[in-house]
């Protein structure tokens, strides 16, 4: 685990510079969510605009939009693939992302386009930590 | 880092921060 104050970045997943994560969980399935830095920046999420199962997603392109306190934040897909499941609990209760953006707070399950999922263009947690530190300095 | 800091930034500050640290193609 990498930690910056209250912001934790578990070592068991890969991070996109747009503060989404990908965690392989089995045969051709990857969970996707937002990291604790994004969660802290936005505070309480009021709603999430999500793609539906069956939709294709592309690394770096908009995957979802978080809505909070009158503002919105688009976040990118961490990998190429197809959405196979939406976390309905988080969709109905996005405020629960505050408690746990990593386990119960996964947002989508994606079938990756290729076997090399989650290596290309993504950070391990130690590099993601440096990226978060830079952003915090900027703030 | 302040909880929910985005809402305390000006619109211009937020846009600049968002584009740099939350890049979307």
N, CA and C atoms of all chains as a GROMACS GRO file, in nm:
protein
  492
    1UNK      N    1   0.085  -0.121   0.000
    1UNK     CA    2   0.000   0.000   0.000
    1UNK      C    3   0.088   0.124   0.000
    2UNK      N    4   0.053   0.221  -0.085
    2UNK     CA    5   0.118   0.352  -0.078
    2UNK      C    6   0.021   0.449  -0.012
    3UNK      N    7   0.076   0.539   0.068
    3UNK     CA    8  -0.011   0.626   0.148
    3UNK      C    9   0.042   0.769   0.144
    4UNK      N   10  -0.047   0.864   0.123
    4UNK     CA   11  -0.013   1.006   0.132
    4UNK      C   12  -0.114   1.066   0.229
    5UNK      N   13  -0.077   1.080   0.355
    5UNK     CA   14  -0.174   1.125   0.455
    5UNK      C   15  -0.294   1.032   0.455
    6UNK      N   16  -0.415   1.088   0.439
    6UNK     CA   17  -0.535   1.004   0.443
    6UNK      C   18  -0.561   0.929   0.312
    7UNK      N   19  -0.480   0.955   0.211
    7UNK     CA   20  -0.504   0.895   0.079
    7UNK      C   21  -0.424   0.766   0.065
    8UNK      N   22  -0.498   0.657   0.047
    8UNK     CA   23  -0.436   0.525   0.037
    8UNK      C   24  -0.446   0.477  -0.107
    9UNK      N   25  -0.337   0.414  -0.156
    9UNK     CA   26  -0.334   0.357  -0.291
    9UNK      C   27  -0.292   0.211  -0.278
   10UNK      N   28  -0.388   0.118  -0.275
   10UNK     CA   29  -0.353  -0.023  -0.259
   10UNK      C   30  -0.262  -0.072  -0.371
   11UNK      N   31  -0.171  -0.165  -0.335
   11UNK     CA   32  -0.072  -0.213  -0.431
   11UNK      C   33  -0.127  -0.322  -0.523
   12UNK      N   34  -0.251  -0.366  -0.502
   12UNK     CA   35  -0.302  -0.480  -0.578
   12UNK      C   36  -0.379  -0.439  -0.703
   13UNK      N   37  -0.352  -0.318  -0.752
   13UNK     CA   38  -0.423  -0.274  -0.873
   13UNK      C   39  -0.338  -0.173  -0.948
   14UNK      N   40  -0.387  -0.129  -1.064
   14UNK     CA   41  -0.313  -0.039  -1.153
   14UNK      C   42  -0.392   0.091  -1.168
   15UNK      N   43  -0.317   0.201  -1.182
   15UNK     CA   44  -0.380   0.334  -1.177
   15UNK      C   45  -0.358   0.409  -1.307
   16UNK      N   46  -0.465   0.471  -1.355
   16UNK     CA   47  -0.455   0.560  -1.471
   16UNK      C   48  -0.424   0.701  -1.419
   17UNK      N   49  -0.350   0.782  -1.498
   17UNK     CA   50  -0.322   0.919  -1.453
   17UNK      C   51  -0.449   1.002  -1.427
   18UNK      N   52  -0.560   0.962  -1.482
   18UNK     CA   53  -0.687   1.031  -1.456
   18UNK      C   54  -0.757   0.982  -1.330
   19UNK      N   55  -0.681   0.909  -1.247
   19UNK     CA   56  -0.728   0.868  -1.114
   19UNK      C   57  -0.844   0.768  -1.117
   20UNK      N   58  -0.834   0.677  -1.212
   20UNK     CA   59  -0.918   0.557  -1.208
   20UNK      C   60  -0.824   0.438  -1.188
   21UNK      N   61  -0.878   0.329  -1.135
   21UNK     CA   62  -0.795   0.210  -1.116
   21UNK      C   63  -0.858   0.089  -1.185
   22UNK      N   64  -0.772  -0.011  -1.209
   22UNK     CA   65  -0.816  -0.137  -1.269
   22UNK      C   66  -0.756  -0.250  -1.187
   23UNK      N   67  -0.842  -0.348  -1.154
   23UNK     CA   68  -0.795  -0.462  -1.076
   23UNK      C   69  -0.845  -0.591  -1.140
   24UNK      N   70  -0.753  -0.671  -1.197
   24UNK     CA   71  -0.795  -0.801  -1.253
   24UNK      C   72  -0.848  -0.888  -1.140
   25UNK      N   73  -0.963  -0.951  -1.164
   25UNK     CA   74  -1.023  -1.033  -1.057
   25UNK      C   75  -1.051  -1.176  -1.100
   26UNK      N   76  -1.015  -1.211  -1.220
   26UNK     CA   77  -1.041  -1.348  -1.261
   26UNK      C   78  -1.030  -1.359  -1.411
   27UNK      N   79  -1.085  -1.465  -1.464
   27UNK     CA   80  -1.071  -1.491  -1.607
   27UNK      C   81  -1.142  -1.382  -1.688
   28UNK      N   82  -1.063  -1.294  -1.744
   28UNK     CA   83  -1.118  -1.193  -1.832
   28UNK      C   84  -1.210  -1.094  -1.766
   29UNK      N   85  -1.189  -1.067  -1.638
   29UNK     CA   86  -1.272  -0.968  -1.570
   29UNK      C   87  -1.183  -0.873  -1.490
   30UNK      N   88  -1.215  -0.745  -1.503
   30UNK     CA   89  -1.138  -0.642  -1.435
   30UNK      C   90  -1.236  -0.546  -1.366
   31UNK      N   91  -1.214  -0.523  -1.238
   31UNK     CA   92  -1.295  -0.422  -1.170
   31UNK      C   93  -1.231  -0.285  -1.192
   32UNK      N   94  -1.317  -0.184  -1.200
   32UNK     CA   95  -1.270  -0.047  -1.225
   32UNK      C   96  -1.338   0.046  -1.125
   33UNK      N   97  -1.260   0.141  -1.076
   33UNK     CA   98  -1.316   0.239  -0.982
   33UNK      C   99  -1.235   0.367  -0.986
   34UNK      N  100  -1.263   0.455  -0.891
   34UNK     CA  101  -1.185   0.578  -0.881
   34UNK      C  102  -1.096   0.571  -0.758
   35UNK      N  103  -0.983   0.643  -0.765
   35UNK     CA  104  -0.890   0.632  -0.652
   35UNK      C  105  -0.928   0.727  -0.539
   36UNK      N  106  -0.857   0.711  -0.427
   36UNK     CA  107  -0.892   0.789  -0.307
   36UNK      C  108  -0.859   0.936  -0.324
   37UNK      N  109  -0.768   0.969  -0.415
   37UNK     CA  110  -0.739   1.111  -0.441
   37UNK      C  111  -0.860   1.176  -0.508
   38UNK      N  112  -0.911   1.111  -0.613
   38UNK     CA  113  -1.030   1.164  -0.680
   38UNK      C  114  -1.146   1.176  -0.582
   39UNK      N  115  -1.163   1.074  -0.501
   39UNK     CA  116  -1.273   1.072  -0.404
   39UNK      C  117  -1.262   1.191  -0.308
   40UNK      N  118  -1.140   1.219  -0.266
   40UNK     CA  119  -1.120   1.327  -0.170
   40UNK      C  120  -1.140   1.465  -0.236
   41UNK      N  121  -1.094   1.477  -0.359
   41UNK     CA  122  -1.108   1.605  -0.431
   41UNK      C  123  -1.256   1.642  -0.446
   42UNK      N  124  -1.339   1.544  -0.483
   42UNK     CA  125  -1.479   1.577  -0.513
   42UNK      C  126  -1.567   1.578  -0.387
   43UNK      N  127  -1.524   1.514  -0.280
   43UNK     CA  128  -1.611   1.506  -0.161
   43UNK      C  129  -1.724   1.408  -0.187
   44UNK      N  130  -1.843   1.446  -0.150
   44UNK     CA  131  -1.956   1.354  -0.167
   44UNK      C  132  -2.006   1.355  -0.312
   45UNK      N  133  -2.009   1.237  -0.371
   45UNK     CA  134  -2.060   1.222  -0.507
   45UNK      C  135  -2.212   1.212  -0.500
   46UNK      N  136  -2.282   1.294  -0.579
   46UNK     CA  137  -2.429   1.292  -0.578
   46UNK      C  138  -2.486   1.197  -0.681
   47UNK      N  139  -2.413   1.182  -0.792
   47UNK     CA  140  -2.461   1.095  -0.899
   47UNK      C  141  -2.344   1.057  -0.989
   48UNK      N  142  -2.359   0.945  -1.058
   48UNK     CA  143  -2.257   0.902  -1.154
   48UNK      C  144  -2.327   0.868  -1.285
   49UNK      N  145  -2.280   0.929  -1.395
   49UNK     CA  146  -2.330   0.893  -1.528
   49UNK      C  147  -2.239   0.783  -1.581
   50UNK      N  148  -2.298   0.666  -1.608
   50UNK     CA  149  -2.219   0.549  -1.642
   50UNK      C  150  -2.256   0.490  -1.777
   51UNK      N  151  -2.162   0.421  -1.841
   51UNK     CA  152  -2.202   0.341  -1.959
   51UNK      C  153  -2.279   0.217  -1.912
   52UNK      N  154  -2.347   0.153  -2.005
   52UNK     CA  155  -2.426   0.034  -1.973
   52UNK      C  156  -2.350  -0.091  -2.011
   53UNK      N  157  -2.388  -0.204  -1.952
   53UNK     CA  158  -2.327  -0.331  -1.995
   53UNK      C  159  -2.342  -0.348  -2.146
   54UNK      N  160  -2.235  -0.396  -2.208
   54UNK     CA  161  -2.234  -0.414  -2.353
   54UNK      C  162  -2.162  -0.300  -2.425
   55UNK      N  163  -2.150  -0.186  -2.359
   55UNK     CA  164  -2.081  -0.074  -2.424
   55UNK      C  165  -1.930  -0.094  -2.419
   56UNK      N  166  -1.865  -0.052  -2.528
   56UNK     CA  167  -1.719  -0.061  -2.533
   56UNK      C  168  -1.657   0.064  -2.472
   57UNK      N  169  -1.546   0.046  -2.407
   57UNK     CA  170  -1.474   0.159  -2.348
   57UNK      C  171  -1.332   0.158  -2.400
   58UNK      N  172  -1.270   0.276  -2.400
   58UNK     CA  173  -1.138   0.289  -2.458
   58UNK      C  174  -1.047   0.364  -2.361
   59UNK      N  175  -0.930   0.309  -2.339
   59UNK     CA  176  -0.838   0.368  -2.244
   59UNK      C  177  -0.815   0.516  -2.274
   60UNK      N  178  -0.829   0.599  -2.172
   60UNK     CA  179  -0.804   0.742  -2.187
   60UNK      C  180  -0.926   0.823  -2.223
   61UNK      N  181  -1.030   0.757  -2.273
   61UNK     CA  182  -1.152   0.830  -2.309
   61UNK      C  183  -1.249   0.829  -2.192
   62UNK      N  184  -1.345   0.922  -2.196
   62UNK     CA  185  -1.438   0.936  -2.084
   62UNK      C  186  -1.508   0.803  -2.055
   63UNK      N  187  -1.506   0.764  -1.928
   63UNK     CA  188  -1.572   0.641  -1.886
   63UNK      C  189  -1.698   0.675  -1.808
   64UNK      N  190  -1.686   0.771  -1.719
   64UNK     CA  191  -1.803   0.814  -1.643
   64UNK      C  192  -1.788   0.961  -1.605
   65UNK      N  193  -1.896   1.017  -1.556
   65UNK     CA  194  -1.895   1.154  -1.504
   65UNK      C  195  -1.946   1.151  -1.361
   66UNK      N  196  -1.868   1.206  -1.271
   66UNK     CA  197  -1.911   1.221  -1.132
   66UNK      C  198  -1.977   1.357  -1.117
   67UNK      N  199  -2.091   1.361  -1.050
   67UNK     CA  200  -2.159   1.488  -1.024
   67UNK      C  201  -2.158   1.514  -0.874
   68UNK      N  202  -2.118   1.635  -0.839
   68UNK     CA  203  -2.103   1.668  -0.697
   68UNK      C  204  -2.116   1.819  -0.680
   69UNK      N  205  -2.194   1.862  -0.586
   69UNK     CA  206  -2.201   2.005  -0.550
   69UNK      C  207  -2.198   2.098  -0.671
   70UNK      N  208  -2.280   2.069  -0.767
   70UNK     CA  209  -2.294   2.160  -0.880
   70UNK      C  210  -2.184   2.151  -0.983
   71UNK      N  211  -2.086   2.068  -0.960
   71UNK     CA  212  -1.978   2.052  -1.057
   71UNK      C  213  -1.977   1.908  -1.108
   72UNK      N  214  -1.897   1.887  -1.211
   72UNK     CA  215  -1.888   1.754  -1.268
   72UNK      C  216  -1.743   1.722  -1.300
   73UNK      N  217  -1.711   1.596  -1.295
   73UNK     CA  218  -1.576   1.552  -1.329
   73UNK      C  219  -1.584   1.428  -1.418
   74UNK      N  220  -1.530   1.440  -1.539
   74UNK     CA  221  -1.518   1.324  -1.627
   74UNK      C  222  -1.392   1.248  -1.586
   75UNK      N  223  -1.402   1.117  -1.586
   75UNK     CA  224  -1.282   1.036  -1.562
   75UNK      C  225  -1.264   0.935  -1.674
   76UNK      N  226  -1.137   0.905  -1.706
   76UNK     CA  227  -1.107   0.819  -1.820
   76UNK      C  228  -1.110   0.671  -1.787
   77UNK      N  229  -1.134   0.590  -1.888
   77UNK     CA  230  -1.123   0.444  -1.874
   77UNK      C  231  -0.976   0.409  -1.857
   78UNK      N  232  -0.944   0.320  -1.762
   78UNK     CA  233  -0.804   0.279  -1.747
   78UNK      C  234  -0.760   0.174  -1.849
   79UNK      N  235  -0.857   0.115  -1.922
   79UNK     CA  236  -0.822   0.008  -2.017
   79UNK      C  237  -0.925   0.004  -2.129
   80UNK      N  238  -0.889  -0.067  -2.234
   80UNK     CA  239  -0.983  -0.093  -2.344
   80UNK      C  240  -1.064  -0.217  -2.309
   81UNK      N  241  -1.191  -0.218  -2.342
   81UNK     CA  242  -1.270  -0.338  -2.318
   81UNK      C  243  -1.418  -0.313  -2.334
   82UNK      N  244  -1.495  -0.402  -2.270
   82UNK     CA  245  -1.640  -0.394  -2.279
   82UNK      C  246  -1.698  -0.403  -2.138
   83UNK      N  247  -1.791  -0.315  -2.109
   83UNK     CA  248  -1.856  -0.316  -1.978
   83UNK      C  249  -1.942  -0.442  -1.967
   84UNK      N  250  -1.922  -0.518  -1.858
   84UNK     CA  251  -2.005  -0.638  -1.840
   84UNK      C  252  -2.094  -0.628  -1.717
   85UNK      N  253  -2.065  -0.535  -1.629
   85UNK     CA  254  -2.150  -0.522  -1.509
   85UNK      C  255  -2.132  -0.383  -1.450
   86UNK      N  256  -2.239  -0.334  -1.389
   86UNK     CA  257  -2.237  -0.206  -1.318
   86UNK      C  258  -2.265  -0.236  -1.170
   87UNK      N  259  -2.194  -0.169  -1.081
   87UNK     CA  260  -2.221  -0.185  -0.938
   87UNK      C  261  -2.347  -0.105  -0.903
   88UNK      N  262  -2.458  -0.176  -0.898
   88UNK     CA  263  -2.588  -0.109  -0.880
   88UNK      C  264  -2.597  -0.041  -0.744
   89UNK      N  265  -2.529  -0.098  -0.646
   89UNK     CA  266  -2.535  -0.038  -0.512
   89UNK      C  267  -2.471   0.101  -0.512
   90UNK      N  268  -2.358   0.113  -0.582
   90UNK     CA  269  -2.291   0.243  -0.588
   90UNK      C  270  -2.370   0.339  -0.677
   91UNK      N  271  -2.430   0.287  -0.781
   91UNK     CA  272  -2.511   0.372  -0.868
   91UNK      C  273  -2.628   0.432  -0.789
   92UNK      N  274  -2.689   0.351  -0.702
   92UNK     CA  275  -2.802   0.400  -0.621
   92UNK      C  276  -2.756   0.483  -0.502
   93UNK      N  277  -2.638   0.450  -0.450
   93UNK     CA  278  -2.588   0.519  -0.330
   93UNK      C  279  -2.444   0.565  -0.352
   94UNK      N  280  -2.423   0.662  -0.443
   94UNK     CA  281  -2.285   0.704  -0.473
   94UNK      C  282  -2.214   0.765  -0.353
   95UNK      N  283  -2.291   0.810  -0.254
   95UNK     CA  284  -2.227   0.866  -0.135
   95UNK      C  285  -2.142   0.761  -0.063
   96UNK      N  286  -2.168   0.634  -0.092
   96UNK     CA  287  -2.091   0.528  -0.025
   96UNK      C  288  -1.947   0.517  -0.076
   97UNK      N  289  -1.919   0.589  -0.186
   97UNK     CA  290  -1.779   0.594  -0.232
   97UNK      C  291  -1.690   0.657  -0.126
   98UNK      N  292  -1.748   0.745  -0.045
   98UNK     CA  293  -1.672   0.810   0.061
   98UNK      C  294  -1.609   0.706   0.154
   99UNK      N  295  -1.685   0.601   0.183
   99UNK     CA  296  -1.638   0.503   0.280
   99UNK      C  297  -1.532   0.410   0.221
  100UNK      N  298  -1.549   0.372   0.096
  100UNK     CA  299  -1.463   0.267   0.044
  100UNK      C  300  -1.459   0.271  -0.110
  101UNK      N  301  -1.366   0.350  -0.167
  101UNK     CA  302  -1.361   0.359  -0.314
  101UNK      C  303  -1.294   0.238  -0.379
  102UNK      N  304  -1.246   0.144  -0.300
  102UNK     CA  305  -1.167   0.036  -0.357
  102UNK      C  306  -1.233  -0.103  -0.356
  103UNK      N  307  -1.309  -0.135  -0.255
  103UNK     CA  308  -1.365  -0.270  -0.249
  103UNK      C  309  -1.515  -0.265  -0.278
  104UNK      N  310  -1.595  -0.227  -0.180
  104UNK     CA  311  -1.739  -0.214  -0.210
  104UNK      C  312  -1.765  -0.103  -0.312
  105UNK      N  313  -1.671  -0.012  -0.328
  105UNK     CA  314  -1.690   0.103  -0.416
  105UNK      C  315  -1.643   0.082  -0.559
  106UNK      N  316  -1.621  -0.042  -0.600
  106UNK     CA  317  -1.591  -0.061  -0.743
  106UNK      C  318  -1.712  -0.010  -0.822
  107UNK      N  319  -1.690   0.036  -0.943
  107UNK     CA  320  -1.800   0.099  -1.018
  107UNK      C  321  -1.843   0.014  -1.137
  108UNK      N  322  -1.745  -0.033  -1.214
  108UNK     CA  323  -1.777  -0.115  -1.332
  108UNK      C  324  -1.693  -0.241  -1.333
  109UNK      N  325  -1.748  -0.345  -1.395
  109UNK     CA  326  -1.667  -0.462  -1.428
  109UNK      C  327  -1.653  -0.464  -1.580
  110UNK      N  328  -1.528  -0.481  -1.624
  110UNK     CA  329  -1.497  -0.471  -1.767
  110UNK      C  330  -1.428  -0.599  -1.814
  111UNK      N  331  -1.463  -0.644  -1.934
  111UNK     CA  332  -1.388  -0.752  -1.998
  111UNK      C  333  -1.281  -0.687  -2.084
  112UNK      N  334  -1.154  -0.705  -2.049
  112UNK     CA  335  -1.048  -0.635  -2.123
  112UNK      C  336  -1.038  -0.683  -2.266
  113UNK      N  337  -0.994  -0.593  -2.352
  113UNK     CA  338  -0.985  -0.629  -2.494
  113UNK      C  339  -0.873  -0.728  -2.520
  114UNK      N  340  -0.768  -0.720  -2.442
  114UNK     CA  341  -0.658  -0.814  -2.467
  114UNK      C  342  -0.597  -0.864  -2.336
  115UNK      N  343  -0.512  -0.963  -2.350
  115UNK     CA  344  -0.453  -1.030  -2.234
  115UNK      C  345  -0.356  -0.940  -2.158
  116UNK      N  346  -0.306  -0.839  -2.228
  116UNK     CA  347  -0.207  -0.752  -2.165
  116UNK      C  348  -0.273  -0.647  -2.076
  117UNK      N  349  -0.395  -0.674  -2.039
  117UNK     CA  350  -0.469  -0.578  -1.958
  117UNK      C  351  -0.388  -0.525  -1.845
  118UNK      N  352  -0.395  -0.395  -1.827
  118UNK     CA  353  -0.357  -0.330  -1.702
  118UNK      C  354  -0.209  -0.306  -1.688
  119UNK      N  355  -0.134  -0.329  -1.793
  119UNK     CA  356   0.008  -0.298  -1.788
  119UNK      C  357   0.034  -0.169  -1.866
  120UNK      N  358  -0.016  -0.162  -1.989
  120UNK     CA  359   0.016  -0.050  -2.077
  120UNK      C  360  -0.039   0.081  -2.023
  121UNK      N  361   0.049   0.176  -2.007
  121UNK     CA  362   0.014   0.315  -1.973
  121UNK      C  363  -0.046   0.333  -1.834
  122UNK      N  364  -0.034   0.233  -1.749
  122UNK     CA  365  -0.088   0.248  -1.614
  122UNK      C  366   0.026   0.247  -1.512
  123UNK      N  367  -0.001   0.308  -1.397
  123UNK     CA  368   0.097   0.315  -1.288
  123UNK      C  369   0.074   0.203  -1.188
  124UNK      N  370   0.183   0.150  -1.132
  124UNK     CA  371   0.172   0.075  -1.007
  124UNK      C  372   0.153   0.178  -0.895
  125UNK      N  373   0.120   0.129  -0.776
  125UNK     CA  374   0.082   0.223  -0.670
  125UNK      C  375   0.195   0.318  -0.630
  126UNK      N  376   0.321   0.275  -0.641
  126UNK     CA  377   0.430   0.366  -0.601
  126UNK      C  378   0.442   0.485  -0.696
  127UNK      N  379   0.423   0.460  -0.826
  127UNK     CA  380   0.425   0.571  -0.922
  127UNK      C  381   0.300   0.656  -0.910
  128UNK      N  382   0.187   0.590  -0.885
  128UNK     CA  383   0.062   0.666  -0.866
  128UNK      C  384   0.076   0.760  -0.747
  129UNK      N  385   0.149   0.715  -0.646
  129UNK     CA  386   0.170   0.800  -0.528
  129UNK      C  387   0.245   0.928  -0.566
  130UNK      N  388   0.348   0.916  -0.652
  130UNK     CA  389   0.423   1.034  -0.694
  130UNK      C  390   0.334   1.131  -0.772
  131UNK      N  391   0.245   1.076  -0.852
  131UNK     CA  392   0.154   1.158  -0.931
  131UNK      C  393   0.056   1.233  -0.838
  132UNK      N  394   0.009   1.165  -0.735
  132UNK     CA  395  -0.081   1.229  -0.638
  132UNK      C  396  -0.006   1.337  -0.560
  133UNK      N  397   0.118   1.308  -0.523
  133UNK     CA  398   0.196   1.408  -0.448
  133UNK      C  399   0.214   1.536  -0.530
  134UNK      N  400   0.237   1.518  -0.659
  134UNK     CA  401   0.254   1.635  -0.746
  134UNK      C  402   0.125   1.718  -0.750
  135UNK      N  403   0.012   1.650  -0.763
  135UNK     CA  404  -0.116   1.721  -0.769
  135UNK      C  405  -0.143   1.795  -0.638
  136UNK      N  406  -0.109   1.733  -0.526
  136UNK     CA  407  -0.133   1.798  -0.396
  136UNK      C  408  -0.045   1.922  -0.382
  137UNK      N  409   0.080   1.912  -0.429
  137UNK     CA  410   0.167   2.030  -0.426
  137UNK      C  411   0.107   2.144  -0.506
  138UNK      N  412   0.047   2.109  -0.619
  138UNK     CA  413  -0.012   2.210  -0.706
  138UNK      C  414  -0.131   2.280  -0.640
  139UNK      N  415  -0.200   2.205  -0.554
  139UNK     CA  416  -0.316   2.264  -0.486
  139UNK      C  417  -0.272   2.362  -0.377
  140UNK      N  418  -0.492   1.727   0.273
  140UNK     CA  419  -0.573   1.773   0.157
  140UNK      C  420  -0.719   1.788   0.201
  141UNK      N  421  -0.772   1.904   0.177
  141UNK     CA  422  -0.907   1.933   0.227
  141UNK      C  423  -1.013   1.848   0.156
  142UNK      N  424  -1.101   1.791   0.235
  142UNK     CA  425  -1.211   1.711   0.182
  142UNK      C  426  -1.300   1.795   0.089
  143UNK      N  427  -1.328   1.743  -0.030
  143UNK     CA  428  -1.417   1.813  -0.122
  143UNK      C  429  -1.363   1.947  -0.169
  144UNK      N  430  -1.230   1.955  -0.186
  144UNK     CA  431  -1.167   2.085  -0.215
  144UNK      C  432  -1.214   2.144  -0.349
  145UNK      N  433  -1.261   2.059  -0.439
  145UNK     CA  434  -1.300   2.109  -0.572
  145UNK      C  435  -1.399   2.225  -0.562
  146UNK      N  436  -1.492   2.215  -0.469
  146UNK     CA  437  -1.596   2.319  -0.464
  146UNK      C  438  -1.544   2.452  -0.410
  147UNK      N  439  -1.424   2.450  -0.351
  147UNK     CA  440  -1.367   2.574  -0.298
  147UNK      C  441  -1.278   2.644  -0.400
  148UNK      N  442  -1.248   2.577  -0.512
  148UNK     CA  443  -1.166   2.639  -0.616
  148UNK      C  444  -1.254   2.728  -0.704
  149UNK      N  445  -1.194   2.833  -0.759
  149UNK     CA  446  -1.267   2.914  -0.856
  149UNK      C  447  -1.290   2.828  -0.981
  150UNK      N  448  -1.381   2.872  -1.065
  150UNK     CA  449  -1.409   2.796  -1.188
  150UNK      C  450  -1.281   2.780  -1.271
  151UNK      N  451  -1.203   2.889  -1.280
  151UNK     CA  452  -1.080   2.885  -1.361
  151UNK      C  453  -0.977   2.790  -1.299
  152UNK      N  454  -0.963   2.796  -1.166
  152UNK     CA  455  -0.868   2.707  -1.098
  152UNK      C  456  -0.908   2.561  -1.116
  153UNK      N  457  -1.038   2.536  -1.103
  153UNK     CA  458  -1.088   2.399  -1.116
  153UNK      C  459  -1.064   2.345  -1.257
  154UNK      N  460  -1.092   2.428  -1.356
  154UNK     CA  461  -1.073   2.384  -1.496
  154UNK      C  462  -0.926   2.351  -1.523
  155UNK      N  463  -0.839   2.436  -1.472
  155UNK     CA  464  -0.695   2.414  -1.493
  155UNK      C  465  -0.650   2.284  -1.423
  156UNK      N  466  -0.695   2.267  -1.302
  156UNK     CA  467  -0.657   2.149  -1.224
  156UNK      C  468  -0.711   2.022  -1.289
  157UNK      N  469  -0.838   2.029  -1.328
  157UNK     CA  470  -0.906   1.914  -1.388
  157UNK      C  471  -0.834   1.870  -1.516
  158UNK      N  472  -0.800   1.968  -1.600
  158UNK     CA  473  -0.736   1.932  -1.728
  158UNK      C  474  -0.598   1.870  -1.706
  159UNK      N  475  -0.529   1.916  -1.603
  159UNK     CA  476  -0.393   1.865  -1.581
  159UNK      C  477  -0.394   1.728  -1.513
  160UNK      N  478  -0.478   1.713  -1.412
  160UNK     CA  479  -0.468   1.593  -1.329
  160UNK      C  480  -0.578   1.490  -1.354
  161UNK      N  481  -0.675   1.526  -1.436
  161UNK     CA  482  -0.780   1.429  -1.473
  161UNK      C  483  -0.795   1.429  -1.625
  162UNK      N  484  -0.686   1.398  -1.694
  162UNK     CA  485  -0.690   1.408  -1.840
  162UNK      C  486  -0.786   1.307  -1.903
  163UNK      N  487  -0.869   1.355  -1.994
  163UNK     CA  488  -0.959   1.268  -2.070
  163UNK      C  489  -0.940   1.302  -2.217
  164UNK      N  490  -0.917   1.198  -2.298
  164UNK     CA  491  -0.891   1.221  -2.441
  164UNK      C  492  -1.017   1.272  -2.511
   0.00000   0.00000   0.00000
